[in-house]
Amino acid sequence: MENLAIPQKSKFSSTFALLVIPICLAVAILIYVFIFGAPSNFQENGSAKPGNYLAIVHEGGAIVPVLMSFFLMVITFSVERFITIRQAYGSGSLDNFVRKIKSYLSSNDVNSAISVCEEQKGSLGNVTLAVLKKYKSVAADKTMSKDQKQVALQKELEEATSLELPILEKNLTILATLASVATLVGLLGTVMGMIKAFAALASSGTPNAEALATGISEALINTALGIASSAFAIIFYNLFTSQIDTLTYSIDEVGFSINQNFAANNKDKESAVLA
């Protein structure tokens, strides 16, 4: 039943991503049209009211809702990853969990270690629980050699880890992509704004100050939105990657301890047989 939960979580993450992207784009367009573009933000001649920042952002042009959707995606996926990784850490401190497992293994109390895993839950608890159950199974198997038992334990550790880690890394590629794409789209908006600004300069012998200001405003607004979206995406991506690395290190540490304890116990048994 535990293994069935893994694909379900992965399927939910994929469905979540497919839903979030169009929803964020739709919400961004609605905000752009009905909030930033509300008639109360503009003067009768259609220009932005002095000091009205909503109208100023609206003047950024058609690229603005796209960049706003990127920003909403970054926030949404960051919240989703935060919840997922927080659940993966389990109910207690990773350091305390690792210390307890090591302590019980050193006294060869596998059952207590299993109980700690069931209390901890999360990815680390699930992986450790699977390996400890395999530990009990191979320890009671008289037909396998010591090397075969250690290979079986290592294989169980790798399989359990391979089921848990992809769930943690899901959607991180979207954050990484947004970090790059937001900057490029912001740059596109900047270039389009500057084209309008220079077109206003070249349109007549006397430059249109309003058209020039609109072009420059569009360029700067798109630049700001692109940089903001990219900056948040990079920060959250690095934060989540660091948390996953910490979890992976804890899994490796526990796995090494279990293998080391199993090897030591079997060595003692072999020495007793030889004596």
C-alpha positions in Angstrom: 0.0 0.0 0.0 2.9 2.4 0.7 4.3 1.8 -2.8 0.9 2.7 -4.3 0.9 6.0 -2.5 4.1 7.1 -4.3 2.7 7.0 -7.9 -0.5 8.8 -6.6 1.5 11.6 -5.2 3.6 11.9 -8.4 0.4 11.9 -10.5 -1.1 14.6 -8.2 2.1 16.8 -8.7 1.8 16.4 -12.5 -1.9 17.3 -12.5 -1.2 20.2 -10.2 1.4 21.6 -12.6 -0.9 21.3 -15.6 -3.7 23.1 -13.7 -1.6 25.9 -12.1 0.0 27.2 -15.3 -3.2 28.1 -17.2 -4.9 29.3 -14.0 -2.1 31.6 -13.1 -2.1 33.0 -16.7 -5.9 33.6 -16.5 -5.7 35.2 -13.1 -2.9 37.5 -14.3 -4.9 38.6 -17.3 -7.9 39.4 -15.1 -5.8 41.4 -12.7 -4.2 43.3 -15.5 -7.5 44.1 -17.2 -9.9 44.7 -14.3 -7.6 46.0 -11.5 -4.6 47.6 -13.1 -6.7 48.7 -16.1 -9.7 49.9 -14.1 -11.1 53.3 -15.5 -10.6 54.9 -12.1 -6.9 54.6 -12.5 -6.8 56.8 -15.6 -7.6 60.4 -16.5 -10.3 61.3 -19.1 -7.7 61.4 -21.8 -6.6 57.9 -21.1 -3.3 58.7 -19.5 -2.4 57.4 -16.0 -3.3 59.5 -13.1 -0.3 61.1 -11.4 1.1 58.8 -8.7 -1.3 55.9 -9.6 1.1 52.9 -9.7 -1.6 50.4 -10.8 -2.1 52.5 -14.0 1.7 52.8 -14.5 2.1 49.0 -14.4 -0.8 48.7 -16.8 1.1 50.9 -19.2 3.8 48.2 -19.4 1.8 46.6 -22.2 0.8 43.0 -23.2 4.0 41.5 -21.7 2.9 42.5 -18.2 0.2 39.8 -17.7 2.6 37.2 -18.9 5.3 38.3 -16.4 2.6 38.5 -13.7 1.6 34.9 -14.4 5.3 33.9 -14.0 5.4 35.6 -10.7 2.2 33.8 -9.6 3.6 30.5 -10.7 6.7 31.0 -8.7 4.8 31.7 -5.6 2.3 28.9 -6.1 4.9 26.2 -6.9 7.1 27.5 -4.1 4.3 27.0 -1.6 3.5 23.6 -3.0 7.2 22.5 -2.8 7.5 23.9 0.8 4.5 21.8 1.9 5.8 18.7 0.2 9.3 19.0 1.5 8.1 19.9 5.0 6.0 16.7 5.0 9.0 14.7 3.7 11.0 15.8 6.7 8.5 14.0 8.9 7.2 14.9 12.4 10.5 15.4 14.2 14.1 16.7 13.9 16.2 14.8 11.3 19.2 14.9 13.6 17.3 13.5 16.5 15.9 10.8 14.3 19.3 9.8 13.0 20.7 9.7 16.5 17.9 7.5 17.8 18.3 5.0 14.9 22.0 4.8 15.5 21.5 4.3 19.2 19.0 1.5 18.7 21.1 -0.2 16.1 24.2 -0.1 18.3 22.2 -2.0 20.9 20.7 -4.3 18.2 17.2 -3.2 19.0 15.7 -3.2 15.5 12.1 -3.2 16.7 12.5 0.0 18.6 14.2 1.6 15.6 11.2 0.5 13.5 8.8 2.2 16.0 10.8 5.4 15.7 10.4 5.3 11.9 6.7 4.8 12.2 6.5 7.9 14.4 8.8 10.0 12.2 7.1 9.2 8.9 8.2 11.4 6.0 10.7 10.3 3.3 13.5 9.6 5.7 11.2 7.6 8.0 9.7 5.7 5.0 13.1 4.8 3.6 14.6 3.8 6.9 11.5 1.7 7.7 11.8 -0.2 4.4 15.4 -0.9 5.0 14.9 -2.0 8.6 12.2 -4.4 7.6 14.5 -5.9 5.0 17.2 -6.0 7.7 15.0 -8.3 9.8 14.0 -10.4 6.8 17.5 -11.1 5.6 18.9 -11.5 9.2 16.4 -14.4 9.7 17.2 -15.9 6.3 19.7 -18.9 6.7 20.0 -19.6 3.0 21.8 -16.3 2.1 25.4 -15.5 2.6 26.6 -12.4 4.4 27.6 -10.7 1.1 24.2 -11.5 -0.4 22.4 -10.1 2.6 24.4 -6.8 2.4 23.7 -6.5 -1.3 20.0 -7.1 -0.6 20.0 -4.3 2.0 21.8 -1.9 -0.3 19.4 -2.7 -3.1 16.4 -2.1 -0.8 17.9 1.3 0.3 18.4 2.4 -3.3 14.9 1.3 -4.4 13.3 3.0 -1.4 15.3 6.2 -2.0 14.5 6.2 -5.8 10.8 6.1 -4.9 10.9 9.1 -2.5 13.4 11.5 -4.0 11.7 12.1 -7.4 8.6 13.3 -5.5 10.7 15.9 -3.7 12.3 17.2 -7.0 9.0 17.3 -8.8 8.2 20.8 -10.2 11.7 22.2 -9.3 12.5 22.2 -13.0 9.6 24.5 -13.5 11.1 27.0 -10.9 14.5 26.7 -12.7 12.9 27.3 -16.0 10.9 30.3 -14.8 14.1 31.8 -13.3 15.6 31.9 -16.9 12.4 32.6 -18.9 11.2 35.4 -16.8 14.4 37.4 -17.3 14.2 36.8 -21.1 10.5 37.8 -21.4 11.2 40.8 -19.3 14.1 41.7 -21.6 11.7 41.2 -24.6 9.3 43.7 -23.0 12.1 46.1 -22.4 13.2 45.9 -26.1 9.6 46.4 -27.2 9.3 49.4 -24.9 12.5 51.0 -26.2 11.4 50.4 -29.8 8.2 52.4 -29.1 10.3 55.1 -27.4 12.7 55.5 -30.3 9.7 55.3 -32.8 8.2 58.3 -30.9 11.5 60.2 -31.3 11.6 59.5 -35.1 7.9 60.1 -35.8 8.2 63.8 -36.2 10.6 66.7 -36.0 9.2 67.5 -32.5 9.3 64.3 -30.3 6.0 63.2 -28.7 6.9 63.4 -25.0 3.9 61.3 -24.0 4.7 58.5 -26.4 8.3 58.6 -25.4 7.5 58.4 -21.7 5.0 55.5 -22.4 7.7 53.5 -24.2 10.3 54.0 -21.5 7.7 53.2 -18.8 6.8 50.0 -20.6 10.5 49.1 -20.9 11.3 49.7 -17.2 8.1 48.0 -15.9 8.8 44.8 -17.9 12.4 44.8 -16.7 11.3 45.1 -13.1 8.7 42.3 -13.3 11.1 40.0 -15.1 13.9 40.5 -12.6 11.5 40.1 -9.6 10.1 36.9 -10.9 13.5 35.5 -11.7 15.0 36.5 -8.4 12.2 34.8 -6.4 12.5 31.7 -8.5 16.2 31.4 -8.0 16.0 32.0 -4.2 13.3 29.4 -3.7 14.9 26.9 -6.1 18.2 27.1 -4.2 16.4 26.9 -0.8 14.5 23.7 -1.8 17.5 22.1 -3.4 19.5 22.7 -0.2 16.7 21.1 1.9 16.5 18.1 -0.4 20.3 17.7 -0.2 20.1 17.7 3.6 17.4 15.0 3.5 19.4 12.9 1.1 22.5 13.2 3.3 20.4 12.0 6.3 19.1 9.0 4.2 22.7 8.1 3.2 23.9 8.4 6.8 21.1 6.1 8.1 21.7 3.6 5.3 25.4 3.5 6.0 24.7 3.0 9.7 22.3 0.1 9.0 24.8 -1.6 6.7 27.7 -1.1 9.1 25.7 -2.5 12.0 24.6 -5.5 10.0 28.2 -6.2 8.9 29.4 -5.9 12.5 26.7 -8.3 13.8 27.4 -10.9 11.2 31.1 -10.6 11.8 30.5 -11.4 15.5 28.4 -14.4 14.5 31.0 -15.7 12.1 33.7 -15.2 14.8 31.6 -17.2 17.3 31.1 -20.0 14.7 34.9 -20.2 14.0 35.7 -20.2 17.7 
